[in-house]
């Protein structure tokens, strides 16, 4: 019984330490959200800019010209 309690305490300490180390060194920092003023005249329109439309055919190199 005493051994099980000791193992449980050690497991809690190791898991807690791992969590704290993760938060300190690996997790992304929490940044407060900033409110941006919204212009009522701004309308989001998807213009398709930044996309490439292409057609092609993949063939072995020996079949190219």
C-alpha positions in Angstrom: 0.0 0.0 0.0 2.8 2.4 0.9 4.7 1.6 -2.2 1.6 2.4 -4.4 1.2 5.7 -2.7 4.8 6.5 -3.3 4.6 5.6 -7.0 1.5 7.7 -7.3 3.2 10.8 -5.7 6.2 10.3 -7.9 4.1 10.0 -11.0 2.1 13.2 -10.1 5.4 15.1 -9.6 6.9 13.9 -12.9 3.7 14.7 -14.9 3.4 18.1 -13.2 7.0 18.9 -13.9 6.7 17.9 -17.5 3.6 20.0 -17.9 5.3 23.1 -16.4 8.4 22.5 -18.5 6.2 22.2 -21.6 4.4 25.5 -20.8 7.7 27.3 -20.1 9.7 26.2 -23.1 7.6 24.6 -25.9 4.1 26.1 -25.8 3.3 29.2 -27.8 3.1 32.3 -25.7 -0.4 33.5 -25.0 -1.0 36.8 -26.6 -3.9 39.1 -25.6 -6.4 39.6 -28.4 -6.4 43.1 -29.7 -9.6 44.6 -31.2 -9.2 46.2 -34.6 -11.5 48.9 -35.7 -13.9 47.6 -38.4 -14.7 49.8 -41.3 -18.4 49.2 -42.4 -17.4 50.0 -46.0 -14.9 47.2 -46.2 -16.3 44.2 -48.0 -14.4 40.9 -48.3 -14.3 39.8 -51.9 -12.4 36.7 -53.1 -10.7 38.0 -56.3 -8.7 34.8 -57.0 -5.4 36.8 -57.0 -2.5 34.8 -55.8 -3.7 31.6 -57.5 -2.3 29.8 -60.5 -4.5 28.0 -63.0 -2.6 25.7 -65.2 -3.1 22.6 -67.4 -0.4 20.1 -68.3 0.5 16.6 -68.9 3.2 14.6 -67.1 5.1 12.4 -69.5 8.5 10.6 -69.3 11.5 12.6 -70.3 12.1 10.6 -73.4 8.7 11.7 -74.8 9.4 15.4 -74.5 10.6 17.5 -77.3 
